[in-house]
């Protein structure tokens, strides 16, 4: 076999102390690497493209076969840009590791690494990342990463003199450009139509998609100059500064509306809050499909259509306005952080809630969400301001380790999927486990409302629950969340929202909330303005037409010298 390999052009085999090394030119190395990426790393793209093309009423087989040819030419051009003596192999090592991980996410969960997914990846903490570790991932990376890396380590690239390398690479690049031109000339209309009707395909290209998305994220976060902080309202006021009021906002995690019994789901996943008379809104869309987008967006005055995370991080949000108006604001987190929303208010993070009182709920990397209730109880017992705003950020239904999101006694639906490689569970097991997380979150919400309800009647109290985004549970091969918004299934964007208020309140009562149309079309855009009313802030940022509760207590704008910058 070695004798046969030695006869191949541009490829030599040598042995050194019983170690076999393959010698090849840079051009051969680039072509082999491009073939591997085209035929192995880009399996999801090739499969998606072939499926889209063969689904047409009529198609050309030459067009079909041109897809891998075009992709390979593009990959050759890409790796040619990295083909200097000191860069080519190190870049190949790094890209192979990252691309193998991207392939795993694409094959097993159907995710694509667009801007929002890269943002979510950068802002994921270590504990959350470890939840994806399982034997299948290890085996996958051994096959698609470790073995290719071992082979790559055995390759020695023979570089010629610089001018010879430049000439040789120019010929390779020129040949690829000619092939690309031939494909474009003959099949431009086919590519344009297929791409227009299957826009997600280009987001499946590895490594192009994650590299461009990473560049944009790094550019936005670290390369742009610091933005000055914008004051949306320099003088917000409390509507009733002498009235004691407590508002609790529960930010759900990965809860999709389709699995709520309030939404018509046949299982009773809301058995704990139903007796409390919460009022559910069944047509609510999220701002994004990942926490890193949706949480900042829902607390921001920016609408989804023009939302920019960079802009939002550098201007007042609803918590800033509440604090500036005189409210006492507290964020209690059992997740991976507030995504810059709570930067300027008092915060209790997910490590700080691991107190002796919560020992029963914190016996793993993350605490169960019941751990949020103890700090909530302490705060309600020690109110220091007339107006108090408390945000509780749940771990909720965050996957893939859904089975770790609820205690054993809340395993209501069985059999369950007690593993992180959820794609290997049956649909029934996966749905059962996810439904258990929804029911447990509902239980925690009922405990929070009970704490509010126990306050004296002279205190106005209200509760709002809203999820950041939904989740895919294997429908059409899609799992988890974070898909590009324009391509995301409704399971990832249709979120639950419900509100509760005490009937002793003067303005917003439970009776009045019940008069709202539960089927009205809402989104995270409504949350900022609804909270302005629920908390009781007089601010020029308020838009009454976006306030779900405007019919209960319209806010009459006071005339002051606030400057609003939207």
Secondary structure per residue as TSV (DSSP state, phi and psi in degrees):
chain	resnum	aa	ss	phi	psi
A	1	X	-	360.0	-42.9
A	2	X	H	-63.4	-36.8
A	3	X	H	-63.0	-38.4
A	4	X	H	-66.6	-42.8
A	5	X	H	-64.1	-37.6
A	6	X	H	-62.6	-26.6
A	7	X	T	-78.0	-13.6
A	8	X	S	-66.7	141.3
A	9	X	T	-65.6	142.5
A	10	X	T	63.7	14.1
A	11	X	E	-134.4	124.3
A	12	X	E	-125.4	155.3
A	13	X	E	-125.1	128.5
A	14	X	E	-127.3	158.7
A	15	X	E	-122.3	140.9
A	16	X	E	-141.8	109.3
A	17	X	T	54.1	47.4
A	18	X	T	69.9	6.6
A	19	X	E	-98.2	131.7
A	20	X	E	-93.6	131.8
A	21	X	E	-125.2	139.9
A	22	X	E	-102.6	125.8
A	23	X	E	-105.1	133.5
A	24	X	E	-150.7	163.6
A	25	X	E	-74.7	163.9
A	26	X	H	-62.3	-37.1
A	27	X	H	-64.2	-43.6
A	28	X	H	-63.8	-41.5
A	29	X	H	-59.4	-45.5
A	30	X	H	-63.1	-43.1
A	31	X	H	-66.1	-43.3
A	32	X	H	-64.2	-42.5
A	33	X	H	-62.6	-42.4
A	34	X	H	-63.8	-39.4
A	35	X	H	-62.5	-42.5
A	36	X	H	-63.3	-43.9
A	37	X	I	-65.9	-38.5
A	38	X	I	-69.0	-46.6
A	39	X	I	-93.8	-16.6
A	40	X	I	-118.7	-61.4
A	41	X	I	-63.3	-31.5
A	42	X	T	-101.1	28.6
A	43	X	H	-54.1	-45.7
A	44	X	H	-59.9	-41.0
A	45	X	H	-66.1	-48.2
A	46	X	H	-59.9	-43.8
A	47	X	H	-63.6	-43.9
A	48	X	H	-64.2	-40.8
A	49	X	H	-66.7	-44.7
A	50	X	H	-63.2	-40.4
A	51	X	H	-62.8	-44.1
A	52	X	H	-64.8	-40.1
A	53	X	H	-72.8	-45.5
A	54	X	H	-71.4	-14.7
A	55	X	T	-78.8	-11.5
A	56	X	S	-69.8	154.0
A	57	X	S	-60.1	-36.6
A	58	X	S	-146.9	143.0
A	59	X	-	-152.2	160.6
A	60	X	-	-95.0	131.7
A	61	X	H	-65.3	-30.9
A	62	X	H	-65.7	-38.4
A	63	X	H	-62.7	-43.4
A	64	X	H	-59.8	-46.8
A	65	X	H	-72.6	-19.5
A	66	X	H	-73.6	-18.5
A	67	X	H	-63.0	-55.4
A	68	X	H	-64.5	-31.1
A	69	X	H	-64.4	-46.1
A	70	X	H	-63.3	-42.4
A	71	X	H	-63.3	-42.8
A	72	X	H	-63.9	-39.5
A	73	X	H	-62.8	-41.6
A	74	X	H	-64.2	-38.9
A	75	X	H	-67.4	-38.8
A	76	X	H	-61.2	-44.0
A	77	X	H	-61.3	-41.1
A	78	X	H	-63.7	-50.8
A	79	X	H	-69.5	-24.6
A	80	X	H	-64.6	-31.3
A	81	X	H	-66.2	-21.8
A	82	X	T	-102.3	8.2
A	83	X	-	-88.7	49.4
A	84	X	S	-95.5	161.3
A	85	X	T	-56.1	-40.1
A	86	X	T	-97.6	-3.2
A	87	X	T	-110.7	-32.3
A	88	X	H	-60.2	-52.9
A	89	X	H	-70.1	-45.6
A	90	X	H	-57.5	-41.0
A	91	X	H	-64.6	-38.5
A	92	X	H	-64.0	-39.8
A	93	X	H	-59.4	-53.9
A	94	X	H	-63.4	-47.4
A	95	X	H	-64.7	-33.8
A	96	X	H	-66.4	-40.0
A	97	X	H	-64.4	-49.6
A	98	X	H	-66.2	-41.7
A	99	X	H	-66.8	-35.0
A	100	X	H	-65.2	-40.9
A	101	X	H	-65.4	-39.7
A	102	X	H	-64.6	-39.2
A	103	X	H	-63.1	-40.3
A	104	X	H	-60.6	-46.6
A	105	X	H	-63.2	-37.1
A	106	X	H	-70.9	-45.8
A	107	X	H	-69.8	-43.0
A	108	X	H	-90.4	-31.0
A	109	X	H	-118.8	-9.2
A	110	X	-	74.7	16.3
A	111	X	-	-81.4	154.3
A	112	X	-	-124.6	146.4
A	113	X	-	-97.6	69.2
A	114	X	-	-85.1	-170.8
A	115	X	H	-57.5	-47.1
A	116	X	H	-66.3	-35.8
A	117	X	H	-69.7	-39.4
A	118	X	H	-63.2	-42.3
A	119	X	H	-60.5	-43.9
A	120	X	H	-62.8	-38.7
A	121	X	H	-65.6	-45.8
A	122	X	H	-63.3	-32.3
A	123	X	T	-98.7	9.0
A	124	X	-	-84.0	132.5
A	125	X	-	-80.4	169.2
A	126	X	H	-61.3	-39.2
A	127	X	H	-64.1	-41.1
A	128	X	H	-66.8	-39.7
A	129	X	H	-64.0	-37.0
A	130	X	H	-66.4	-20.5
A	131	X	T	-67.2	-17.1
A	132	X	T	-86.6	-8.1
A	133	X	-	-75.1	127.0
A	134	X	-	-156.2	171.3
A	135	X	H	-63.8	-34.1
A	136	X	H	-65.8	-40.3
A	137	X	H	-61.5	-44.9
A	138	X	H	-61.7	-46.6
A	139	X	H	-62.1	-40.4
A	140	X	H	-62.4	-46.4
A	141	X	H	-69.4	-30.0
A	142	X	I	-63.3	-42.6
A	143	X	I	-74.7	-46.0
A	144	X	I	-98.5	-6.7
A	145	X	I	-126.2	-57.1
A	146	X	I	-63.6	-47.3
A	147	X	H	-64.6	-48.0
A	148	X	H	-59.9	-36.0
A	149	X	H	-65.0	-38.8
A	150	X	H	-61.7	-46.3
A	151	X	H	-63.1	-42.9
A	152	X	H	-59.4	-37.0
A	153	X	H	-66.4	-22.9
A	154	X	T	-87.9	-1.7
A	155	X	E	-96.1	129.6
A	156	X	E	-114.9	121.4
A	157	X	E	-89.2	126.7
A	158	X	E	-93.8	105.4
A	159	X	-	-91.6	136.6
A	160	X	-	-84.8	-175.0
A	161	X	-	-61.6	152.2
A	162	X	H	-50.9	-45.5
A	163	X	H	-68.4	-31.9
A	164	X	H	-71.2	-40.3
A	165	X	H	-63.3	-42.4
A	166	X	H	-61.3	-43.1
A	167	X	H	-66.0	-44.5
A	168	X	H	-63.1	-43.1
A	169	X	H	-69.5	-34.6
A	170	X	H	-62.5	-39.4
A	171	X	H	-65.4	-41.3
A	172	X	H	-63.8	-45.8
A	173	X	H	-64.7	-41.5
A	174	X	H	-62.5	-41.5
A	175	X	H	-61.3	-41.6
A	176	X	H	-66.0	-40.9
A	177	X	H	-63.6	-37.0
A	178	X	H	-64.4	-44.8
A	179	X	H	-62.9	-41.9
A	180	X	H	-62.0	-42.3
A	181	X	H	-62.7	-41.3
A	182	X	H	-63.3	-41.9
A	183	X	H	-64.5	-45.5
A	184	X	H	-64.3	-44.3
A	185	X	H	-61.1	-41.1
A	186	X	H	-86.2	-26.4
A	187	X	H	-131.4	22.1
A	188	X	H	-56.7	-47.1
A	189	X	H	-62.0	-38.1
A	190	X	H	-66.3	-43.6
A	191	X	H	-65.8	-40.1
A	192	X	H	-63.3	-45.0
A	193	X	H	-68.2	-44.3
A	194	X	H	-64.7	-42.9
A	195	X	H	-65.9	-37.9
A	196	X	H	-66.6	-35.8
A	197	X	H	-90.5	-7.9
A	198	X	-	-139.0	62.3
A	199	X	G	-63.6	-23.3
A	200	X	G	-71.1	-17.9
A	201	X	G	-58.1	-43.2
A	202	X	G	-66.5	-23.1
A	203	X	G	-78.1	-6.7
A	204	X	G	-97.0	-0.1
A	205	X	-	-75.7	122.6
A	206	X	T	-111.3	130.9
A	207	X	T	-96.6	5.3
A	208	X	H	-57.0	-44.6
A	209	X	H	-66.8	-48.6
A	210	X	H	-72.4	-25.7
A	211	X	H	-72.0	-45.5
A	212	X	H	-66.9	-38.8
A	213	X	H	-67.2	-39.7
A	214	X	H	-64.9	-41.4
A	215	X	H	-60.1	-45.3
A	216	X	H	-63.9	-39.7
A	217	X	H	-66.9	-46.1
A	218	X	H	-63.0	-40.6
A	219	X	I	-58.8	-47.1
A	220	X	I	-67.7	-36.0
A	221	X	I	-86.9	-35.1
A	222	X	I	-126.4	-19.4
A	223	X	I	-95.6	-30.9
A	224	X	S	-70.2	151.8
A	225	X	-	-67.3	150.8
A	226	X	-	-59.3	136.2
A	227	X	-	-89.2	143.1
A	228	X	-	-68.0	143.7
A	229	X	-	-73.5	128.5
A	230	X	B	-94.2	129.1
A	231	X	-	-90.1	107.1
A	232	X	S	-69.4	-31.3
A	233	X	-	-149.1	116.7
A	234	X	T	-80.7	-10.2
A	235	X	T	-146.1	59.3
A	236	X	-	-69.9	149.8
A	237	X	E	-129.9	154.3
A	238	X	E	-80.3	135.3
A	239	X	T	-64.9	-41.9
A	240	X	T	-127.7	79.4
A	241	X	T	-63.5	-22.0
A	242	X	T	-95.5	-7.5
A	243	X	S	-88.8	126.0
A	244	X	-	-73.4	124.4
A	245	X	E	-142.1	138.1
A	246	X	E	-126.9	127.0
A	247	X	E	-120.4	124.2
A	248	X	E	-111.2	127.8
A	249	X	E	-114.5	118.2
A	250	X	E	-101.6	114.3
A	251	X	E	-91.9	108.5
A	252	X	E	-74.9	162.0
A	253	X	S	-126.5	119.4
A	254	X	S	59.7	31.8
A	255	X	-	-95.3	119.5
A	256	X	B	-98.3	141.3
A	257	X	G	-63.8	-32.2
A	258	X	G	-58.1	-22.2
A	259	X	G	-102.2	19.2
A	260	X	-	-101.5	132.0
A	261	X	G	-64.5	-26.3
A	262	X	G	-58.7	-28.1
A	263	X	G	-86.5	-2.9
A	264	X	T	102.4	5.1
A	265	X	-	-64.0	133.4
A	266	X	S	-65.8	-24.8
A	267	X	S	-83.3	148.3
A	268	X	-	-87.6	82.2
A	269	X	T	-92.2	-1.2
A	270	X	T	-123.9	35.6
A	271	X	T	-67.2	-21.7
A	272	X	T	-87.1	-34.0
A	273	X	T	-92.4	-17.4
A	274	X	G	-57.0	-41.7
A	275	X	G	-69.0	-12.0
A	276	X	G	-89.4	-7.4
A	277	X	T	77.4	32.7
A	278	X	-	-70.8	156.1
A	279	X	E	-114.8	118.0
A	280	X	E	-99.2	141.9
A	281	X	E	-113.9	122.1
A	282	X	S	-100.7	10.2
A	283	X	-	-137.4	68.1
A	284	X	E	-121.0	130.8
A	285	X	E	-108.2	142.3
A	286	X	-	-80.3	165.1
A	287	X	S	-82.8	-29.2
A	288	X	-	-146.0	-173.9
A	289	X	S	-115.8	13.6
A	290	X	S	-144.9	152.8
A	291	X	H	-58.3	-39.3
A	292	X	H	-61.1	-21.8
A	293	X	H	-101.1	-49.7
A	294	X	H	-68.8	-40.7
A	295	X	H	-65.2	-50.4
A	296	X	H	-59.4	-36.2
A	297	X	H	-67.0	-43.3
A	298	X	H	-68.7	-25.3
A	299	X	T	-93.5	-0.1
A	300	X	S	-100.0	154.7
A	301	X	S	-78.9	-10.3
A	302	X	S	-73.1	133.9
A	303	X	-	-77.6	160.8
A	304	X	G	-56.6	-38.8
A	305	X	G	-60.3	-31.0
A	306	X	G	-121.9	17.1
A	307	X	-	-64.3	133.9
A	308	X	-	-133.4	120.6
A	309	X	H	-60.9	-38.4
A	310	X	H	-63.4	-43.5
A	311	X	H	-65.9	-43.0
A	312	X	H	-64.3	-38.5
A	313	X	H	-65.4	-17.0
A	314	X	T	-118.1	33.6
A	315	X	B	-152.0	164.5
A	316	X	-	-61.1	139.5
A	317	X	-	-112.6	-174.1
A	318	X	H	-63.0	-32.9
A	319	X	H	-70.3	-38.4
A	320	X	H	-62.9	-43.6
A	321	X	H	-65.1	-40.9
A	322	X	H	-62.3	-44.3
A	323	X	H	-66.5	-41.5
A	324	X	H	-64.0	-31.4
A	325	X	H	-75.2	-16.2
A	326	X	T	121.0	3.8
A	327	X	-	-82.2	153.3
A	328	X	E	-91.1	116.7
A	329	X	E	-113.6	131.2
A	330	X	E	-134.2	132.4
A	331	X	E	-111.4	125.1
A	332	X	E	-116.5	121.0
A	333	X	E	-114.6	130.9
A	334	X	S	-122.1	27.8
A	335	X	S	-127.9	-155.1
A	336	X	S	-93.8	25.1
A	337	X	-	112.4	171.2
A	338	X	-	-96.3	3.6
A	339	X	T	57.3	46.3
A	340	X	T	76.0	-5.3
A	341	X	T	-66.1	-38.0
A	342	X	T	-99.4	16.9
A	343	X	T	-56.8	-29.4
A	344	X	T	-112.2	12.9
A	345	X	S	-126.0	165.2
A	346	X	E	-62.7	134.3
A	347	X	E	-133.9	137.7
A	348	X	E	-113.5	111.8
A	349	X	-	-84.9	179.8
A	350	X	T	-69.5	-17.1
A	351	X	T	-82.9	-35.0
A	352	X	T	-70.2	-21.1
A	353	X	T	-80.9	-5.0
A	354	X	-	-82.3	66.6
A	355	X	-	-95.2	166.1
A	356	X	G	-54.4	-34.8
A	357	X	G	-65.0	-23.5
A	358	X	G	-104.6	14.8
A	359	X	G	-56.8	-36.4
A	360	X	G	-68.3	-22.4
A	361	X	G	-102.9	-3.0
A	362	X	-	-126.9	55.5
A	363	X	S	-102.8	17.4
A	364	X	S	-143.0	-171.9
A	365	X	S	-58.7	-40.5
A	366	X	S	-113.2	153.4
A	367	X	-	-83.8	151.3
A	368	X	-	-66.1	156.5
A	369	X	T	-68.2	-14.9
A	370	X	T	-61.3	-20.2
A	371	X	H	-65.4	-16.1
A	372	X	H	-73.2	-22.6
A	373	X	H	-71.9	-37.3
A	374	X	H	-61.4	-50.8
A	375	X	H	-65.4	-30.4
A	376	X	H	-63.5	-45.5
A	377	X	H	-61.4	-43.2
A	378	X	H	-62.5	-41.2
A	379	X	H	-66.7	-42.9
A	380	X	H	-66.1	-26.6
A	381	X	H	-82.0	-9.8
A	382	X	T	-134.6	55.7
A	383	X	-	-69.5	129.3
A	384	X	-	-112.7	-10.3
A	385	X	S	-128.4	160.0
A	386	X	S	-66.0	-35.5
A	387	X	E	-118.4	125.0
A	388	X	E	-127.4	134.2
A	389	X	E	-122.5	125.2
A	390	X	E	-125.1	124.9
A	391	X	E	-108.5	127.4
A	392	X	E	-111.6	122.4
A	393	X	E	-106.2	108.6
A	394	X	-	-75.3	157.4
A	395	X	-	-82.0	-30.1
A	396	X	T	55.5	-119.6
A	397	X	T	-114.6	31.6
A	398	X	-	-64.7	128.2
A	399	X	S	-99.8	-179.5
A	400	X	S	-84.2	-8.3
A	401	X	-	-86.8	63.6
A	402	X	G	-58.7	-34.2
A	403	X	G	-65.6	-15.1
A	404	X	G	-93.4	7.1
A	405	X	S	-97.6	-0.7
A	406	X	S	-147.1	150.4
A	407	X	-	-68.1	163.0
A	408	X	G	-57.3	-38.2
A	409	X	G	-68.8	-10.0
A	410	X	G	-102.0	17.2
A	411	X	-	-80.9	76.4
A	412	X	-	-78.6	-38.5
A	413	X	S	-109.8	126.6
A	414	X	-	-133.9	160.6
A	415	X	S	-73.4	158.6
A	416	X	-	-113.3	168.2
A	417	X	-	-103.3	92.8
A	418	X	-	-95.9	57.1
A	419	X	S	-158.2	163.8
A	420	X	S	-91.9	-22.5
A	421	X	-	-83.7	72.0
A	422	X	G	-63.9	-20.3
A	423	X	G	-67.2	-14.7
A	424	X	G	-96.0	1.5
A	425	X	S	-91.1	158.2
A	426	X	-	-72.3	160.4
A	427	X	H	-59.2	-38.2
A	428	X	H	-64.8	-45.3
A	429	X	H	-61.9	-44.7
A	430	X	H	-64.8	-45.5
A	431	X	H	-63.9	-41.5
A	432	X	H	-57.9	-46.7
A	433	X	H	-65.3	-44.2
A	434	X	H	-63.5	-42.7
A	435	X	H	-61.9	-33.4
A	436	X	H	-62.6	-36.2
A	437	X	H	-67.9	-37.5
A	438	X	H	-66.0	-44.3
A	439	X	H	-64.2	-39.8
A	440	X	H	-67.6	-41.7
A	441	X	H	-59.9	-38.4
A	442	X	H	-62.4	-39.1
A	443	X	H	-62.6	-45.5
A	444	X	H	-62.4	-40.7
A	445	X	H	-61.2	-38.9
A	446	X	H	-65.2	-35.0
A	447	X	H	-66.1	-40.2
A	448	X	H	-64.8	-42.7
A	449	X	H	-65.0	-38.3
A	450	X	H	-61.6	-38.5
A	451	X	H	-63.8	-40.5
A	452	X	H	-65.8	-44.1
A	453	X	H	-64.2	-22.5
A	454	X	T	-80.5	-9.1
A	455	X	S	-69.9	154.9
A	456	X	-	-56.8	155.9
A	457	X	T	-65.2	-23.2
A	458	X	T	-77.9	-2.9
A	459	X	S	-102.0	123.5
A	460	X	E	-77.6	131.6
A	461	X	E	-136.7	146.6
A	462	X	E	-150.8	160.1
A	463	X	E	-141.4	133.0
A	464	X	E	-129.4	129.1
A	465	X	E	-116.8	129.9
A	466	X	E	-146.6	135.4
A	467	X	E	-88.8	152.3
A	468	X	S	-75.3	-37.9
A	469	X	-	-165.5	176.3
A	470	X	-	-101.8	-148.8
A	471	X	-	-157.8	148.6
A	472	X	E	-101.1	136.7
A	473	X	E	-118.1	41.4
A	474	X	S	97.6	-1.2
A	475	X	G	-62.8	127.1
A	476	X	G	54.2	31.3
A	477	X	G	78.7	9.1
A	478	X	-	-99.1	136.6
A	479	X	E	-130.5	161.4
A	480	X	E	62.5	-141.6
A	481	X	S	-150.3	-169.7
A	482	X	-	90.9	12.5
A	483	X	-	-69.8	154.2
A	484	X	-	-52.8	133.4
A	485	X	T	-57.1	-41.2
A	486	X	T	-68.7	-18.3
A	487	X	T	-109.7	-6.4
A	488	X	-	-67.4	138.9
A	489	X	-	-69.4	160.1
A	490	X	H	-60.2	-26.8
A	491	X	H	-59.1	-25.9
A	492	X	H	-92.1	-16.0
A	493	X	H	-116.9	-15.2
A	494	X	B	-91.1	111.8
A	495	X	B	-119.4	155.6
A	496	X	-	-83.8	147.7
A	497	X	E	-143.7	127.6
A	498	X	E	-143.8	154.1
A	499	X	E	-131.3	142.3
A	500	X	E	-133.2	143.0
A	501	X	E	-144.7	152.6
A	502	X	-	-76.4	139.3
A	503	X	T	-72.0	-8.7
A	504	X	T	-83.5	-6.9
A	505	X	-	-61.6	151.7
A	506	X	S	-81.8	-35.2
A	507	X	S	-108.3	-70.6
A	508	X	S	-90.6	103.8
A	509	X	-	-110.8	165.3
A	510	X	H	-62.0	-36.4
A	511	X	H	-62.8	-41.1
A	512	X	H	-71.0	-39.3
A	513	X	H	-59.9	-36.3
A	514	X	T	-63.3	-18.4
A	515	X	T	-80.7	-10.8
A	516	X	S	-71.3	149.1
A	517	X	-	-73.9	112.8
A	518	X	T	-68.4	-18.4
A	519	X	T	-98.9	3.1
A	520	X	S	-62.5	147.5
A	521	X	-	-75.9	114.5
A	522	X	E	-127.3	171.1
A	523	X	E	-157.4	-178.7
A	524	X	T	-60.5	-20.1
A	525	X	H	-59.5	-27.3
A	526	X	H	-81.2	-17.7
A	527	X	H	-66.5	-46.3
A	528	X	H	-54.1	-50.3
A	529	X	H	-75.3	-31.0
A	530	X	H	-67.5	-38.9
A	531	X	H	-68.5	-34.0
A	532	X	H	-54.7	-44.8
A	533	X	H	-73.1	-43.9
A	534	X	H	-63.9	-41.4
A	535	X	H	-74.7	-34.4
A	536	X	T	93.3	56.6
A	537	X	E	-113.3	135.6
A	538	X	E	-99.2	108.9
A	539	X	-	-144.9	146.2
A	540	X	T	-72.1	-6.2
A	541	X	T	-80.7	-11.9
A	542	X	-	-71.7	135.0
A	543	X	-	-121.6	111.4
A	544	X	G	-62.3	-32.7
A	545	X	G	-69.0	-14.3
A	546	X	G	-102.6	2.4
A	547	X	-	-91.1	115.9
A	548	X	T	-63.2	-27.1
A	549	X	T	-106.6	18.7
A	550	X	T	-60.5	-30.4
A	551	X	T	-71.1	-18.4
A	552	X	T	-85.0	-44.0
A	553	X	S	-150.8	79.9
A	554	X	-	-60.9	136.3
A	555	X	-	-93.0	119.2
A	556	X	-	-86.7	118.4
A	557	X	-	-65.9	127.4
A	558	X	-	-80.8	146.9
A	559	X	-	-87.8	110.7
A	560	X	-	-139.7	-176.4
A	561	X	-	-98.4	33.0
A	562	X	-	-69.9	146.1
A	563	X	-	-111.0	127.0
A	564	X	-	-106.6	128.5
A	565	X	-	-121.5	110.0
A	566	X	-	-112.1	360.0
